[in-house]
């Protein structure tokens, strides 16, 4: 009798444990992707140590500076034609 109870409990534990675990079909793929990502990052880090000017490391500038900004000269001031002033000089005696 005890043997049947232990067997039933054992079967229940095994079936319950199997049902509780989710299917892990994608884990191997994700683990592989993560390994590839880590390998790529390691390679990039190593490469950038030897080529800092190509990795955008602060302090290194690659490429050309932008051209200077040149503004057009301002337009000349407007010309206003006014009649000549009439200065009359009266001689004093």
N, CA, C and O atoms as a GROMACS GRO file, in nm:
protein
  372
    1UNK      N    1   0.082  -0.120   0.000
    1UNK     CA    2   0.000   0.000   0.000
    1UNK      C    3   0.087   0.127   0.000
    1UNK      O    4   0.063   0.221  -0.076
    2UNK      N    5   0.186   0.126   0.085
    2UNK     CA    6   0.276   0.242   0.093
    2UNK      C    7   0.350   0.261  -0.040
    2UNK      O    8   0.377   0.373  -0.083
    3UNK      N    9   0.381   0.148  -0.104
    3UNK     CA   10   0.451   0.154  -0.231
    3UNK      C   11   0.366   0.223  -0.336
    3UNK      O   12   0.418   0.303  -0.414
    4UNK      N   13   0.238   0.196  -0.340
    4UNK     CA   14   0.147   0.258  -0.437
    4UNK      C   15   0.132   0.408  -0.410
    4UNK      O   16   0.123   0.488  -0.503
    5UNK      N   17   0.128   0.444  -0.283
    5UNK     CA   18   0.116   0.587  -0.247
    5UNK      C   19   0.242   0.662  -0.291
    5UNK      O   20   0.234   0.770  -0.350
    6UNK      N   21   0.358   0.605  -0.262
    6UNK     CA   22   0.484   0.670  -0.303
    6UNK      C   23   0.494   0.678  -0.456
    6UNK      O   24   0.541   0.778  -0.510
    7UNK      N   25   0.452   0.574  -0.524
    7UNK     CA   26   0.454   0.576  -0.670
    7UNK      C   27   0.360   0.683  -0.724
    7UNK      O   28   0.395   0.754  -0.819
    8UNK      N   29   0.241   0.694  -0.666
    8UNK     CA   30   0.146   0.796  -0.711
    8UNK      C   31   0.199   0.937  -0.684
    8UNK      O   32   0.185   1.026  -0.767
    9UNK      N   33   0.260   0.956  -0.568
    9UNK     CA   34   0.317   1.087  -0.536
    9UNK      C   35   0.433   1.118  -0.631
    9UNK      O   36   0.446   1.231  -0.678
   10UNK      N   37   0.515   1.020  -0.658
   10UNK     CA   38   0.627   1.040  -0.751
   10UNK      C   39   0.579   1.077  -0.891
   10UNK      O   40   0.633   1.168  -0.954
   11UNK      N   41   0.479   1.007  -0.940
   11UNK     CA   42   0.424   1.037  -1.073
   11UNK      C   43   0.362   1.176  -1.073
   11UNK      O   44   0.377   1.250  -1.170
   12UNK      N   45   0.293   1.211  -0.966
   12UNK     CA   46   0.232   1.344  -0.958
   12UNK      C   47   0.339   1.453  -0.957
   12UNK      O   48   0.322   1.558  -1.020
   13UNK      N   49   0.449   1.429  -0.887
   13UNK     CA   50   0.559   1.527  -0.884
   13UNK      C   51   0.622   1.542  -1.021
   13UNK      O   52   0.648   1.654  -1.066
   14UNK      N   53   0.646   1.432  -1.088
   14UNK     CA   54   0.708   1.438  -1.221
   14UNK      C   55   0.616   1.509  -1.320
   14UNK      O   56   0.660   1.597  -1.394
   15UNK      N   57   0.488   1.471  -1.322
   15UNK     CA   58   0.395   1.535  -1.415
   15UNK      C   59   0.374   1.682  -1.380
   15UNK      O   60   0.364   1.766  -1.469
   16UNK      N   61   0.366   1.713  -1.253
   16UNK     CA   62   0.350   1.852  -1.211
   16UNK      C   63   0.471   1.937  -1.246
   16UNK      O   64   0.457   2.052  -1.288
   17UNK      N   65   0.590   1.881  -1.230
   17UNK     CA   66   0.712   1.954  -1.265
   17UNK      C   67   0.724   1.976  -1.415
   17UNK      O   68   0.768   2.082  -1.459
   18UNK      N   69   0.686   1.875  -1.492
   18UNK     CA   70   0.693   1.888  -1.638
   18UNK      C   71   0.591   1.990  -1.687
   18UNK      O   72   0.618   2.063  -1.783
   19UNK      N   73   0.476   1.994  -1.623
   19UNK     CA   74   0.374   2.089  -1.666
   19UNK      C   75   0.409   2.231  -1.624
   19UNK      O   76   0.367   2.327  -1.690
   20UNK      N   77   0.484   2.247  -1.516
   20UNK     CA   78   0.517   2.380  -1.465
   20UNK      C   79   0.625   2.448  -1.547
   20UNK      O   80   0.630   2.571  -1.554
   21UNK      N   81   0.712   2.371  -1.610
   21UNK     CA   82   0.820   2.431  -1.688
   21UNK      C   83   0.768   2.477  -1.823
   21UNK      O   84   0.703   2.399  -1.893
   22UNK      N   85   0.793   2.600  -1.861
   22UNK     CA   86   0.750   2.645  -1.993
   22UNK      C   87   0.837   2.584  -2.103
   22UNK      O   88   0.949   2.538  -2.078
   23UNK      N   89   0.784   2.583  -2.221
   23UNK     CA   90   0.861   2.533  -2.334
   23UNK      C   91   0.975   2.630  -2.362
   23UNK      O   92   0.954   2.751  -2.365
   24UNK      N   93   1.093   2.578  -2.382
   24UNK     CA   94   1.211   2.662  -2.400
   24UNK      C   95   1.271   2.645  -2.539
   24UNK      O   96   1.393   2.636  -2.552
   25UNK      N   97   1.190   2.641  -2.638
   25UNK     CA   98   1.241   2.621  -2.774
   25UNK      C   99   1.321   2.740  -2.823
   25UNK      O  100   1.417   2.723  -2.898
   26UNK      N  101   1.284   2.862  -2.782
   26UNK     CA  102   1.352   2.981  -2.830
   26UNK      C  103   1.479   3.014  -2.754
   26UNK      O  104   1.560   3.094  -2.801
   27UNK      N  105   1.498   2.955  -2.638
   27UNK     CA  106   1.613   2.994  -2.556
   27UNK      C  107   1.745   2.968  -2.624
   27UNK      O  108   1.837   3.049  -2.614
   28UNK      N  109   1.757   2.855  -2.695
   28UNK     CA  110   1.884   2.827  -2.761
   28UNK      C  111   1.913   2.930  -2.868
   28UNK      O  112   2.028   2.973  -2.883
   29UNK      N  113   1.813   2.971  -2.940
   29UNK     CA  114   1.833   3.073  -3.043
   29UNK      C  115   1.874   3.206  -2.981
   29UNK      O  116   1.966   3.272  -3.028
   30UNK      N  117   1.803   3.245  -2.872
   30UNK     CA  118   1.837   3.370  -2.805
   30UNK      C  119   1.977   3.366  -2.746
   30UNK      O  120   2.052   3.463  -2.753
   31UNK      N  121   2.011   3.254  -2.688
   31UNK     CA  122   2.144   3.241  -2.631
   31UNK      C  123   2.249   3.253  -2.740
   31UNK      O  124   2.353   3.317  -2.720
   32UNK      N  125   2.222   3.193  -2.856
   32UNK     CA  126   2.315   3.204  -2.969
   32UNK      C  127   2.327   3.349  -3.016
   32UNK      O  128   2.437   3.398  -3.041
   33UNK      N  129   2.213   3.418  -3.026
   33UNK     CA  130   2.216   3.558  -3.068
   33UNK      C  131   2.295   3.643  -2.969
   33UNK      O  132   2.373   3.730  -3.008
   34UNK      N  133   2.276   3.617  -2.841
   34UNK     CA  134   2.348   3.695  -2.739
   34UNK      C  135   2.498   3.668  -2.748
   34UNK      O  136   2.578   3.760  -2.733
   35UNK      N  137   2.536   3.543  -2.772
   35UNK     CA  138   2.678   3.510  -2.787
   35UNK      C  139   2.736   3.583  -2.907
   35UNK      O  140   2.848   3.635  -2.900
   36UNK      N  141   2.662   3.586  -3.017
   36UNK     CA  142   2.708   3.658  -3.136
   36UNK      C  143   2.723   3.807  -3.107
   36UNK      O  144   2.820   3.870  -3.149
   37UNK      N  145   2.628   3.862  -3.035
   37UNK     CA  146   2.635   4.004  -3.000
   37UNK      C  147   2.758   4.032  -2.914
   37UNK      O  148   2.830   4.129  -2.939
   38UNK      N  149   2.784   3.949  -2.816
   38UNK     CA  150   2.901   3.967  -2.730
   38UNK      C  151   3.030   3.955  -2.811
   38UNK      O  152   3.124   4.032  -2.791
   39UNK      N  153   3.034   3.859  -2.902
   39UNK     CA  154   3.154   3.842  -2.984
   39UNK      C  155   3.178   3.964  -3.072
   39UNK      O  156   3.291   4.010  -3.088
   40UNK      N  157   3.069   4.016  -3.129
   40UNK     CA  158   3.080   4.135  -3.213
   40UNK      C  159   3.128   4.256  -3.133
   40UNK      O  160   3.215   4.330  -3.178
   41UNK      N  161   3.073   4.275  -3.013
   41UNK     CA  162   3.113   4.387  -2.929
   41UNK      C  163   3.260   4.374  -2.890
   41UNK      O  164   3.332   4.474  -2.887
   42UNK      N  165   3.304   4.254  -2.860
   42UNK     CA  166   3.445   4.233  -2.825
   42UNK      C  167   3.534   4.269  -2.943
   42UNK      O  168   3.635   4.337  -2.928
   43UNK      N  169   3.495   4.223  -3.062
   43UNK     CA  170   3.574   4.252  -3.182
   43UNK      C  171   3.578   4.403  -3.208
   43UNK      O  172   3.685   4.457  -3.238
   44UNK      N  173   3.463   4.471  -3.196
   44UNK     CA  174   3.457   4.615  -3.221
   44UNK      C  175   3.542   4.690  -3.120
   44UNK      O  176   3.614   4.784  -3.155
   45UNK      N  177   3.535   4.650  -2.994
   45UNK     CA  178   3.614   4.717  -2.890
   45UNK      C  179   3.763   4.702  -2.918
   45UNK      O  180   3.840   4.797  -2.906
   46UNK      N  181   3.802   4.581  -2.955
   46UNK     CA  182   3.944   4.556  -2.985
   46UNK      C  183   3.988   4.637  -3.107
   46UNK      O  184   4.097   4.694  -3.107
   47UNK      N  185   3.906   4.642  -3.210
   47UNK     CA  186   3.940   4.714  -3.332
   47UNK      C  187   3.951   4.864  -3.304
   47UNK      O  188   4.041   4.931  -3.355
   48UNK      N  189   3.859   4.916  -3.222
   48UNK     CA  190   3.859   5.058  -3.193
   48UNK      C  191   3.978   5.100  -3.108
   48UNK      O  192   4.019   5.216  -3.112
   49UNK      N  193   4.034   5.007  -3.032
   49UNK     CA  194   4.155   5.041  -2.957
   49UNK      C  195   4.270   5.072  -3.052
   49UNK      O  196   4.354   5.156  -3.021
   50UNK      N  197   4.274   5.005  -3.165
   50UNK     CA  198   4.382   5.026  -3.261
   50UNK      C  199   4.349   5.132  -3.366
   50UNK      O  200   4.440   5.180  -3.434
   51UNK      N  201   4.223   5.169  -3.380
   51UNK     CA  202   4.180   5.269  -3.478
   51UNK      C  203   4.088   5.372  -3.414
   51UNK      O  204   3.972   5.382  -3.452
   52UNK      N  205   4.136   5.449  -3.316
   52UNK     CA  206   4.045   5.540  -3.244
   52UNK      C  207   3.990   5.650  -3.333
   52UNK      O  208   3.878   5.697  -3.310
   53UNK      N  209   4.065   5.692  -3.433
   53UNK     CA  210   4.018   5.799  -3.519
   53UNK      C  211   3.903   5.754  -3.609
   53UNK      O  212   3.833   5.838  -3.665
   54UNK      N  213   3.882   5.625  -3.624
   54UNK     CA  214   3.774   5.574  -3.707
   54UNK      C  215   3.649   5.540  -3.627
   54UNK      O  216   3.545   5.511  -3.685
   55UNK      N  217   3.658   5.542  -3.494
   55UNK     CA  218   3.547   5.500  -3.409
   55UNK      C  219   3.473   5.616  -3.346
   55UNK      O  220   3.378   5.594  -3.271
   56UNK      N  221   3.512   5.737  -3.374
   56UNK     CA  222   3.443   5.850  -3.316
   56UNK      C  223   3.475   5.873  -3.170
   56UNK      O  224   3.392   5.923  -3.094
   57UNK      N  225   3.596   5.835  -3.130
   57UNK     CA  226   3.636   5.857  -2.991
   57UNK      C  227   3.654   6.006  -2.969
   57UNK      O  228   3.713   6.073  -3.054
   58UNK      N  229   3.603   6.061  -2.857
   58UNK     CA  230   3.620   6.205  -2.833
   58UNK      C  231   3.768   6.244  -2.838
   58UNK      O  232   3.854   6.170  -2.790
   59UNK      N  233   3.795   6.357  -2.896
   59UNK     CA  234   3.933   6.402  -2.910
   59UNK      C  235   3.986   6.381  -3.050
   59UNK      O  236   4.082   6.446  -3.092
   60UNK      N  237   3.925   6.292  -3.123
   60UNK     CA  238   3.967   6.268  -3.260
   60UNK      C  239   3.858   6.319  -3.353
   60UNK      O  240   3.740   6.289  -3.337
   61UNK      N  241   3.901   6.395  -3.451
   61UNK     CA  242   3.806   6.449  -3.547
   61UNK      C  243   3.843   6.393  -3.684
   61UNK      O  244   3.958   6.407  -3.727
   62UNK      N  245   3.749   6.332  -3.749
   62UNK     CA  246   3.776   6.284  -3.883
   62UNK      C  247   3.680   6.353  -3.977
   62UNK      O  248   3.568   6.389  -3.940
   63UNK      N  249   3.725   6.372  -4.099
   63UNK     CA  250   3.644   6.445  -4.195
   63UNK      C  251   3.696   6.588  -4.207
   63UNK      O  252   3.806   6.618  -4.162
   64UNK      N  253   3.619   6.671  -4.267
   64UNK     CA  254   3.659   6.808  -4.291
   64UNK      C  255   3.573   6.903  -4.210
   64UNK      O  256   3.458   6.872  -4.177
   65UNK      N  257   3.631   7.018  -4.180
   65UNK     CA  258   3.554   7.120  -4.109
   65UNK      C  259   3.455   7.183  -4.206
   65UNK      O  260   3.482   7.188  -4.326
   66UNK      N  261   3.343   7.229  -4.158
   66UNK     CA  262   3.247   7.293  -4.249
   66UNK      C  263   3.304   7.424  -4.301
   66UNK      O  264   3.384   7.488  -4.233
   67UNK      N  265   3.264   7.464  -4.418
   67UNK     CA  266   3.318   7.590  -4.472
   67UNK      C  267   3.274   7.708  -4.387
   67UNK      O  268   3.168   7.704  -4.323
   68UNK      N  269   3.355   7.814  -4.386
   68UNK     CA  270   3.317   7.930  -4.306
   68UNK      C  271   3.192   7.997  -4.363
   68UNK      O  272   3.166   7.991  -4.484
   69UNK      N  273   3.117   8.057  -4.278
   69UNK     CA  274   2.994   8.125  -4.321
   69UNK      C  275   3.032   8.264  -4.370
   69UNK      O  276   3.093   8.343  -4.298
   70UNK      N  277   2.994   8.294  -4.492
   70UNK     CA  278   3.024   8.425  -4.550
   70UNK      C  279   2.891   8.492  -4.581
   70UNK      O  280   2.809   8.440  -4.658
   71UNK      N  281   2.872   8.607  -4.521
   71UNK     CA  282   2.749   8.682  -4.544
   71UNK      C  283   2.772   8.785  -4.653
   71UNK      O  284   2.883   8.836  -4.668
   72UNK      N  285   2.667   8.816  -4.727
   72UNK     CA  286   2.675   8.920  -4.831
   72UNK      C  287   2.689   9.056  -4.762
   72UNK      O  288   2.638   9.076  -4.652
   73UNK      N  289   2.759   9.148  -4.827
   73UNK     CA  290   2.772   9.280  -4.765
   73UNK      C  291   2.636   9.348  -4.756
   73UNK      O  292   2.547   9.321  -4.838
   74UNK      N  293   2.619   9.435  -4.658
   74UNK     CA  294   2.488   9.501  -4.644
   74UNK      C  295   2.464   9.596  -4.761
   74UNK      O  296   2.560   9.646  -4.820
   75UNK      N  297   2.341   9.620  -4.794
   75UNK     CA  298   2.314   9.712  -4.905
   75UNK      C  299   2.355   9.856  -4.866
   75UNK      O  300   2.358   9.890  -4.747
   76UNK      N  301   2.385   9.938  -4.965
   76UNK     CA  302   2.425  10.075  -4.932
   76UNK      C  303   2.306  10.151  -4.872
   76UNK      O  304   2.191  10.115  -4.895
   77UNK      N  305   2.336  10.256  -4.796
   77UNK     CA  306   2.225  10.332  -4.738
   77UNK      C  307   2.143  10.399  -4.848
   77UNK      O  308   2.195  10.431  -4.955
   78UNK      N  309   2.018  10.419  -4.822
   78UNK     CA  310   1.935  10.483  -4.926
   78UNK      C  311   1.980  10.627  -4.950
   78UNK      O  312   2.020  10.698  -4.859
   79UNK      N  313   1.971  10.667  -5.077
   79UNK     CA  314   2.011  10.804  -5.116
   79UNK      C  315   1.885  10.892  -5.117
   79UNK      O  316   1.786  10.860  -5.183
   80UNK      N  317   1.892  11.002  -5.044
   80UNK     CA  318   1.779  11.093  -5.038
   80UNK      C  319   1.823  11.225  -5.102
   80UNK      O  320   1.919  11.288  -5.058
   81UNK      N  321   1.752  11.264  -5.208
   81UNK     CA  322   1.785  11.391  -5.274
   81UNK      C  323   1.701  11.501  -5.210
   81UNK      O  324   1.578  11.498  -5.215
   82UNK      N  325   1.768  11.595  -5.152
   82UNK     CA  326   1.699  11.709  -5.091
   82UNK      C  327   1.745  11.836  -5.164
   82UNK      O  328   1.859  11.844  -5.208
   83UNK      N  329   1.657  11.931  -5.175
   83UNK     CA  330   1.700  12.055  -5.242
   83UNK      C  331   1.811  12.121  -5.160
   83UNK      O  332   1.810  12.114  -5.037
   84UNK      N  333   1.903  12.185  -5.228
   84UNK     CA  334   2.012  12.250  -5.153
   84UNK      C  335   1.954  12.358  -5.062
   84UNK      O  336   1.858  12.426  -5.097
   85UNK      N  337   2.013  12.372  -4.948
   85UNK     CA  338   1.964  12.475  -4.856
   85UNK      C  339   2.008  12.612  -4.909
   85UNK      O  340   2.116  12.629  -4.965
   86UNK      N  341   1.924  12.705  -4.889
   86UNK     CA  342   1.950  12.839  -4.937
   86UNK      C  343   2.001  12.923  -4.821
   86UNK      O  344   1.928  12.956  -4.728
   87UNK      N  345   2.127  12.954  -4.828
   87UNK     CA  346   2.186  13.037  -4.725
   87UNK      C  347   2.202  13.179  -4.780
   87UNK      O  348   2.276  13.203  -4.875
   88UNK      N  349   2.132  13.268  -4.720
   88UNK     CA  350   2.141  13.408  -4.764
   88UNK      C  351   2.227  13.481  -4.661
   88UNK      O  352   2.198  13.482  -4.542
   89UNK      N  353   2.331  13.540  -4.711
   89UNK     CA  354   2.418  13.617  -4.622
   89UNK      C  355   2.395  13.764  -4.648
   89UNK      O  356   2.417  13.813  -4.759
   90UNK      N  357   2.352  13.832  -4.546
   90UNK     CA  358   2.330  13.977  -4.558
   90UNK      C  359   2.447  14.045  -4.488
   90UNK      O  360   2.471  14.024  -4.369
   91UNK      N  361   2.519  14.124  -4.563
   91UNK     CA  362   2.632  14.192  -4.502
   91UNK      C  363   2.587  14.300  -4.403
   91UNK      O  364   2.495  14.376  -4.431
   92UNK      N  365   2.650  14.305  -4.295
   92UNK     CA  366   2.619  14.406  -4.194
   92UNK      C  367   2.720  14.522  -4.210
   92UNK      O  368   2.837  14.500  -4.238
   93UNK      N  369   2.672  14.639  -4.193
   93UNK     CA  370   2.761  14.750  -4.203
   93UNK      C  371   2.815  14.789  -4.076
   93UNK      O  372   2.893  14.884  -4.068
   0.00000   0.00000   0.00000
